[in-house]
Amino acid sequence: MAWRLASLAMATATMAVVRAASSVADDAKTVLLAAEAMEEAGKHGDPNLTQMYASAAEHGSAHAHWEMAVQNALGWTHDLDEEKALVHLYFASAGNHTMAQMALGFRHMHGLGVPKSCATAVLYYSEPAMSVAERSAVPGNVKRVERFRIDTGDSRKMAGRQEEVVEYYKYSADLGDTAAQLVVGYLFNEGGAGFEKDRRKAFEYFQRAAEKGEPDAVAQLGHMYANGFGVDKDPEEAIQHFQEAINEGSASGSYGLGYMYLAGEGVEQDYARAYQNFKVAAEKKHLESHFHLGVLHLLGQGCRKDTTKALRYFNIAAQHGHTLSMYNLAMMYLKGHGTAPSCSSALSILKSVAEQGEVSEALATARKAFSNRQLDKAMTWYARAALAGFELAQINLAWLLSQKKRTKITATWKRDDFEREALKFHHLAAQQGNIHSLLETGDGFYFGRGVEQDIEKSIEVYVQAGRANHPQALFNLGLMYEHAVGVEQDFHMARRYYDLSVSASEEATVPVRIALAKLWIHMNVWPYLGNWTRIFGQENESDTAEGPVHAAYVSKVAKRFFLQDADMFIMAVLAVGLVALLLERARRRTLVADNQTP
């Protein structure tokens, strides 16, 4: 009896703990819903929002811990505190929050506030990458997000162009164009590009194209029957369509029949015949077939087990963005199957796979908000994706901050605040090898924009960008060697860097020609005219005091119109001279053409 009472008491206590935990979880969800409602209402800079996330984090919400990590790492609406940001990231990651795991992976990848460790970074990226890989096993389960840079205006231009192209295909398909019907069928089948996923409509468009003898459309009908997409599942009908498509040389048909043999759908399972069909399709550059050939070689099914060939097939498909191939390739690099182990290669691929998931959706939300001119929302979502290590989000946010737009978040910011924050995200993108951000970082150190001026660091960054053949960085190094800025004056090195700038980009031809002409003057004329700046009256105070009155006046004019820089003036004169020469040549060609006209 006593044993039963003890058991009853234990069960009652357990139920109480479960109810309490459930109540706490419900409280956190309620607070998060209220916080999300505030964000939707545009109250991104509201202090109450921070309090709500803090409250939900105290109740154990992984998402709330992530939001607090973002706020502490940014310091926009909350005190900047890297240590607290890391603590919140660890709690969020322990709660399986995908973006928190990626943020910690990114930090360990580059040693940002934590020890640099490839192995640790791989651990954090593995789970988000595996989640994306598992979802991608089902066709259309991973939504492809268009990736635009907003600093070039691509976001709005491409969106408008995409709508026009989609409308054109839809119009052509409805008029009976076979190729357009196939494309529209794909779009309805997968969704995206302005099309809601509708597999019944996809089936209709594939059927129209198939009736006109389009082999790939016939194969797609086979896939629809095989999977039960838009029609009742019918393996026998699928095989019939695949065979018909194969007779017309369709790679998709060979792949489809190979998969039926692999899965034993409508036919007896036969790995050897599956391998043969995949091989035929792969020779016609069918990505899914490369993936399956990799799997078969890895397992030794229907062919000889060969990890080197498996690696090769996965690599071919991975280079074209096949998600499952990318994930398998990363695992093979990590474990050293078919190749020497390479943690860095595995990490790079796992990061790319993980970025096809939740963080990609955050990027899409940010872009939509930017297109709708909801700048606070765009900044918030770009910041989330940027802290999770998404390079495109980092450069888009850096550009957005560099525009110095006043919003609720930035209402009290000064010029230095904008420059500091923009440089912060350029620095993150530069860590990932973004050359544009690397150049912006170098300029920041050179001009003291967003950071304390440091000429030596600017040279280091320009050299790094120069190794990647960035023409502007090479040109900047030429100027610095010519004028002894942070380095010893060396005209030969200056010329070398100017020449390298032209080699890197033809667009640098005109400015480099002007710079080389100026360099020639600097080397051969200036030594005979005395001090480089004396011509413009930029002497020291004692010289100015002894000089005539008109020299002081010339000095003021030079400072006003030549920006206290003889170098700028000479380049401007040479540029004007070059333009005048080109115009004169064009005029003479026109006169010659007119004289030759009968």
Buried (B, 14 or more C-beta within 10 A) or exposed (E): EEEEEEEEEEEEEEEEEEEEEEEBEEBBBEBBEBBBEBBEEEBBBBEEBBEBBBBBBBBBBBBBBBBBBBBBBBBBBBEEBEEBBBBBBBBBBEBEBBBBBBBBBBBBBBEBEBEEBBEBBBBBBBBBBBBBBBBBEEEBEBBBBBBBBBBEEBBEEBBEEEEEEBEEBBEBBEEEBBBBBBBBBBBBBBBBBEBEBBBEBBBBBBBBBBEEEBBBBBBBBBBBBBBEBBBEEBBEBBBBBBBBBBEEEBBBBBBBBBBBBBEEBBBEEBBEBBBBBBBBBBEEEBBBBBBBBBBBBBEEBBBEEBBEBBBBBBBBBBEEEBBBBBBBBBBBBBEEBBBEEBBEBBBBBBBBBBBBBBBBBBBBBBBBBBBEEBBBBBBBBBBBBBBBBBBBBBBBBBBBBBEBBEBBBBEEBEEEBBBBBBBBBBBBBBBBEBBBBBBBBBBBBBEBBBBEEBBEBBBBBBEBBBEBBBBBBBBBBBBBBBBEBBBEEBBEBBBBBBBBBBEBBEEBEBBBBBBBBBBEBBBEEBEEEEEBBBBBBBBEEEEEEEBEEEBBEBBEEBBEEBEEBBBEBBBBBBBEEBEEEEEEEEEEEEEEEEEEEE
